[in-house]
């Protein structure tokens, strides 16, 4: 592995590792807009952050053995694709329950990468 490949690998791993904080930090300022759009109070939308965190915890338990079985690369590629699809679907969530389920899946996928 030459120096450029090593640098690209480090940047890729750093980018994937930053998904969890970015997913939470970009969601926080949008919470009032989500609450207004769904006609609920912001505290109700805040529950989705806890659900995202629970998904993250369960993702660590479930995707470790899957990565051991199938290798890291296919699991990361699958996780990134599904994570992006869930981000797209979350833009069309019409109620808090749907948004919570989507955020749970994202949290589950987020930490396996």
C-alpha positions in Angstrom: 0.0 0.0 0.0 1.6 3.2 -1.1 1.3 6.5 0.7 -1.7 7.9 -1.4 -3.7 4.7 -0.9 -3.0 4.8 2.8 -4.1 8.5 3.0 -7.3 7.7 1.1 -8.0 4.8 3.5 -7.5 7.0 6.5 -9.9 9.6 5.0 -12.5 7.0 4.2 -12.4 5.5 7.7 -12.6 9.0 9.3 -15.5 10.0 7.1 -17.4 6.8 7.9 -16.6 7.2 11.6 -18.0 10.8 11.6 -21.5 9.7 10.4 -22.8 9.2 13.9 -22.0 12.7 15.3 -23.0 14.3 12.0 -26.3 12.5 12.0 -27.1 13.8 15.4 -25.7 17.3 15.0 -27.5 18.0 11.8 -30.8 16.8 13.2 -30.7 19.0 16.2 -31.2 22.3 14.5 -34.0 20.9 12.3 -36.0 19.6 15.3 -38.3 22.7 15.5 -39.0 22.5 11.8 -39.8 18.7 12.1 -42.1 19.5 15.1 -43.9 22.2 13.2 -44.3 20.1 10.1 -45.7 17.1 12.1 -47.8 19.3 14.5 -46.1 18.0 17.7 -44.0 19.6 20.3 -40.2 19.6 19.9 -39.8 17.2 22.9 -41.7 14.5 21.0 -39.3 14.9 18.1 -36.4 14.7 20.6 -37.4 11.2 21.4 -36.1 10.2 18.0 -32.5 11.0 19.2 -32.9 8.5 22.0 -34.3 5.9 19.6 -31.3 6.6 17.2 -28.9 6.0 20.2 -30.7 2.7 21.0 -30.3 1.6 17.4 -26.6 2.5 17.6 -26.2 0.3 20.6 -28.0 -2.6 19.0 -26.1 -2.2 15.8 -22.8 -2.8 17.6 -24.1 -6.1 18.9 -25.7 -7.3 15.7 -23.3 -6.2 13.0 -20.1 -7.4 14.7 -20.8 -11.1 14.1 -22.1 -10.3 10.6 -18.9 -8.5 9.7 -16.9 -11.5 11.1 -18.9 -13.9 8.9 -19.0 -11.9 5.6 -16.1 -9.5 5.9 -16.1 -5.8 6.6 -16.3 -4.4 3.0 -19.7 -5.9 2.0 -21.2 -5.0 5.3 -20.0 -1.4 5.1 -21.2 -1.0 1.5 -24.6 -2.5 2.4 -24.8 -0.3 5.4 -24.0 2.9 3.6 -26.5 2.2 0.8 -29.3 1.4 3.3 -28.3 4.4 5.5 -28.6 6.7 2.5 -31.9 5.2 1.4 -33.3 5.7 5.0 -32.1 9.3 4.9 -34.1 9.8 1.7 -37.2 8.1 3.1 -37.0 10.1 6.3 -37.5 13.3 4.3 -41.0 12.0 3.5 -42.0 10.8 7.0 -45.4 12.2 7.9 -45.6 11.2 11.6 -43.2 10.8 14.5 -43.6 7.0 14.7 -42.4 6.6 11.1 -39.6 9.0 11.7 -38.6 7.2 14.8 -38.5 3.8 13.0 -36.4 5.3 10.3 -34.0 6.9 12.8 -33.8 3.5 14.6 -32.7 1.8 11.4 -30.2 4.5 10.7 -28.8 4.3 14.2 -28.5 0.5 13.8 -26.6 0.9 10.6 -24.6 3.9 11.7 -22.3 2.2 14.1 -21.6 -0.9 12.1 -19.7 1.0 9.6 
